[in-house]
């Protein structure tokens, strides 16, 4: 009886998938393998290189709303050595008082006037910010575009998730649109069990637009978290390692455990939003421009979710 209570308690109190747990919500995992989980989490830690706008430890301790910049990449190389563009960007706000997570997608082709540190004075897509100088420039570019603080970041290599998905026994996903890609067909509204290869085809397709692609990536990550709730996957060290190999974050292990303890309610409601741009040719390149009124709307939304006062939106949009 005591062991059963202990197992339920540990399952309730911490998510071994750290970043995925807090991004997608609703899952809880155990600490039975505390040392291996902590070691895996520590291996994914990488400072952002920026001076944070807020005292993040104080925000966490006092259960205040926080933000996480989630960036998706797709590479066969190590996530830690990646120097290219991001495929997706999402600003997540986790609000324990409102018991909700808000996910705001930033289309990869949104044009900005200039990226700090770049050798070019021409406009560039926001997805190229990471290629200039990694997380530091990517974070500051998003902060300047929207005038919102980014408390933490998480870089997830979707291209390396195939092994993790196979280790978990596949994922269940219900496509929101019908399309074919990579030799696989996906049908809207039909729950589909996907192995690693099929899931990668699902997230890599450029069917529809960037927003739906980011939604598909999130569906697969959600499916992985859901699949990983079982006791059998809880003890799968290969699965733990394969996930942490593909994630880089500036969340420390202690901060992750604080999130698990104080922010368990944020998964009750998830709201999606997206910065809406318009296709345009900028400096001879295909990009998306965004109206100031739309930027202000998104700035207002994110700052409201973070419990911050209203402020004028950023000014680096093209």
GIHUGI-V688336 format. One record per backbone hydrogen bond with DSSP energy under -0.5 kcal/mol. NH is the residue of the N-H (numbers start at 0). CO is the residue of the C=O. Records with the same first field share a line. If there is no record, write none. Layout:
BEGIN
NH: CO ; CO
END
This chain:
BEGIN
4: 0
5: 1
6: 2
7: 3
8: 4
9: 5
10: 6
11: 7
12: 8
13: 9 ; 28
15: 13
17: 14
19: 16
21: 17
22: 18
23: 19
24: 20
28: 13
33: 30
36: 32
37: 33
38: 34
39: 35
40: 36
41: 37
42: 38
43: 39 ; 40
44: 41
45: 248
51: 49
55: 53
58: 54
59: 55
60: 56
61: 57
62: 59
63: 58
65: 93
67: 91
68: 151
69: 67 ; 89
70: 68 ; 153
71: 87
72: 155
78: 244
80: 77
81: 78
85: 126
86: 71
87: 71
88: 105
89: 69
90: 103
91: 67 ; 89
92: 101
93: 65
94: 92 ; 99
95: 93
98: 94
99: 94
100: 268
101: 92
102: 270
103: 90 ; 101
104: 102 ; 272
105: 88
106: 104 ; 274
109: 106
110: 287
111: 123
112: 315
115: 113
117: 114
123: 111
125: 109
126: 107
127: 124
128: 125
131: 127 ; 128
132: 128
133: 129
135: 132
136: 132
137: 133
138: 134
139: 135
140: 136
141: 137
142: 138
143: 139
144: 140
145: 141
146: 142
147: 142
150: 148
151: 66
153: 68
154: 247
155: 70 ; 153
156: 245
157: 72 ; 155
158: 72
159: 156
160: 157
163: 159
164: 160
165: 161
166: 162
167: 163
168: 165
169: 164
170: 193
172: 170 ; 191
174: 172 ; 189
178: 185
180: 183
183: 180
185: 178
188: 174
189: 186
190: 188
191: 172
193: 170 ; 191
198: 194
199: 195
200: 196
201: 197
202: 198
203: 199
204: 200
208: 206
212: 208
213: 209
214: 210
215: 211
216: 212
217: 213
218: 214
219: 215
220: 216
221: 217
222: 218
223: 219
224: 220
225: 221
226: 222
227: 223
228: 225
229: 226
233: 229
234: 230
235: 232
236: 234
239: 235
240: 236
241: 237
242: 238
243: 239
244: 240
245: 242
246: 243
247: 154
248: 43
249: 152
251: 249
255: 251
256: 252
257: 253
258: 254
259: 255
260: 256
261: 257
262: 258
265: 262
266: 263
267: 264
268: 98
270: 100
272: 102
274: 104
275: 273
276: 274
277: 288
279: 286
281: 279 ; 284
284: 281
286: 279 ; 284
287: 108
288: 277
294: 290
295: 291
296: 292
297: 293
298: 294
299: 295
300: 296
301: 297
302: 298
303: 299
304: 300
305: 301
306: 303
307: 302
313: 144
314: 143
317: 110
END
